Amino acid sequence: MLKFILKNSANSLTLLSLMFGISAILFSFTFNLSAALSCIFISVILDFLDGKVARLTNSQSNLGLEL
């Protein structure tokens, strides 16, 4: 169970980053630019952490490299 969690933690961060990115787009449509900027900032941080976690858990993939 622990191996499954560690292997998929980078993927979970990627999905969370994607959700914040989509939220930023939706906030920008409603002209709530401060919320959109906050979502973009959080998405960038999660994207950075995703790469670090993938390297630490040795769960790198070619697809993850492209994303």
Protein Blocks (a to p, Z undefined) as FASTA:
>chain_A
ZZmmmmmmmmmmmmmmmmmmmmmmmmmmnopaklmmmmmmmmmmmmmmmmmmmmmnopac
fklmmZZ
